[in-house]
Amino acid sequence: MYRKPDWAIEGRDWPHRSSSRFVEAGGLRWHVQMMGKGPPLLLLHGAGAATHSWRALAPLLADDFTLIAPDLPGHGFTATPDNPQDLSLPGMAARIHDLLATLAVAPCGVVGHSAGAAIALRMSLDGLASSAAVVSLNGALLPFPGIAAHVFPPAARLLFLNPLAVRAFAWRAADTRRVEALMRGTGSTIDAQGIAYYARLFQTPGHLAGVLGMMSRWDLFTLRRDLPALRTALTLIVGTKDRAIAPESAQEVMALVPTARVVSLPGLGHLAHEESPRRTCAAILEALTPMR
């Protein structure tokens, strides 16, 4: 229905292109980047992003870990599932487990940004990565406050079902100033190259449809209910200037999860790993010290 990003066009100069591979798993064709040495570490990007968001952080982590970084289902160069439920939180967790099984990889840890952190915790709670420590980077782990939690998924579903709305958003993304303003709205300032990669994806209706399809099926109420059962080590890395996810929400998560601790990154926003990859890397390595 919608054109997906084309590896020969949108992926022509993709960051770490030589580390990319395409893998058939769980009924999907995945784009995955693998690099580094040491124990395996899974990287899960956030909603609307793709593997490009790890472009500066990945080489720093690759000295200590073998990185497995997929584009999430419906995002970037990974196919969109035929079954819409595969875009739900449990569906995403199960499909990523299928990918890891195909790759014959059992990660020692999972680093998830924003929605990627929610997927990492769902995997752990569902026994799909039960022994892996989780590092949440500005994790989107709790329902939106107030009425937004109930309104947002149906609104995303309506947009997902409206081809004109999806294509109109893609057309607007051709103006990179709009994309730059969207990124600034997260509390982060990233470089022009990063803005260009996001703009490239946002101009592709298939990527946008995948993002909206995921958002329309996202259930954080159930995740919040289940969090007290988590027994995996959890580190919540929080940018203090995050405007997308309230930094205070990490304290609520820590109160729910007996294994959790919070690490603050002063002055950084939602895209902290793109703003300051070295500071973010140091926090991740400290959190995963027992795994190295």
Secondary structure by P-SEA (a helix, b strand, c coil): cccccccccccccccccccbbbbbccccccbbbbbbcccbbbbbbcccccccccaaaaaaaccccbbbbbcccccccbbbbcccccccaaaaaaaaaaaaaaacccccbbbbcaaaaaaaaaaaaacccccbbbbbccccccccccccccccaaaaaaaaacaaaaaaaaaaaccaaaaaaaaaaacccccaaaaaaaaaaaacaaaaaaaaaaaaaccaaaaaaaccccccbbbbbbcccccccccaaaaaaaaacccbbbbbbcccccccccccaaaaaaaaaaaacccc
